[in-house]
Amino acid sequence: MSGRVVSALTALTLGLSAAAGWAQAPSSTLAKIAETGTIRLGYSPEDIPFSYKLPDGTVTGYSTDLCLRVVDHLKERLGLAALAIDYVERTPRNRVAMLRDGALDIECVASTNNAERRKSVAFSYSHFVTGTKFVSLTKNNLRTMADLTGHTVVATSGTTNIGQLATANRERGLHIAVMPVETHKDAFKLVTEGRASAFVMDGILLAAMVASSDQPGDYVLSSDSLGWPEPYGLMVRREDTEFLDAVNAALLQIYSSGEINSIYDKWFTQPIPPNGINMHLPMSEELRQAFSNPSIPKD
């Protein structure tokens, strides 16, 4: 084999190795953050009040604020003078893949911590608790799961809710036509336009979408739920226990100091930007317990 061919093959091998290294998640997120001086936060443009984008492009929300406080703690832990934040948009469908591939360091939205997801990612201490409900047009008088029998119901792909809907549909023999869509916004629009009878999602997110709509009185949330209330957590890479421990240490300090109370009140009991809607949602007893005794559900 000629020297020229060997050189070409060597260059190709090195190039492929470099590309593979770039695409893989770092083995130590803390080491990567310390080296680059940047942390990548996953956000959603539409999950009010947890994570969303203002008209001027600013990323904000309850989960965003909480993650920013965690970043402050990480900066202090690493002894960094500054720590830049790179906001990375993710969707319900691609959030796990982006985290595992290293495109995100931590996902700061409203992801349900359940056994199936824990096979792929790790979750921090819980920062919210909610149950699955559905929203429909008030005029259609749909209040319970039984009322949805024979109707078309929409759910967002990549969420736990679509699985809960499919299970309820099968076990109760409801003959629901399940319609998956890419975003919560698309799903809510289908209900508004009458092309779907209901939209199944976490009750708190549905309440926020209704409150943000032009005509909140046009919509109603279901009177029953599809399952028990489940916790939200910040998602990180499953294998990086060092980073998970650092995130949880920061949350523990935020919770135990009482700082979490002002963060929560800001987003759930006061008017929030950009339109001044108010969720009017005092902290539940379940959430108070989660903050008082932080834990992570185990398989």
TATA-V951882 format. One line per field, one symbol per residue. psi: psi as a letter, one per 20 degrees, with the letter a starting at -180 (. if undefined). burial: # if it has 16 or more other C-alpha atoms within 10 Angstrom, else .. A space follows every 10 residues. Layout:
BEGIN
psi->???
burial->???
END
This chain:
BEGIN
psi->pqhggggghg hgghghgggg hhhqqqhogg hgghghkqpo pprqijmpjg prprhjippa rghggghhhg ggghgghikp hqoqpopopr rhhjggghgh ijhqhppmdm pporhghihh rqqaqqjqpr rpaqqrphii lohrhhhipj rppqqpqjrh hhhggggggg hililpopoq rhqhggghhh ggijiqhrop rphhhghhhg hirhmhiiqq qqirriaqpq qqrpprphim hggghgghhg ggggghiihh ghgghhiijq pqqijkqphl nqprhhhghh hhmprppq.
burial->.......... .......... ....##..## ..##..#### ########## ###.....## ########## #.###..... ..#...#### ##..##.### ########## ####...#.. ########## #######... .####..##. .######### ##.##..##. ...#.###.# ..##.###.# ##...##### ########## ##......## ##..##..## ########.# ..##.##### ##.##....# ..#######. .##...###. ......##.# #..#.....
END
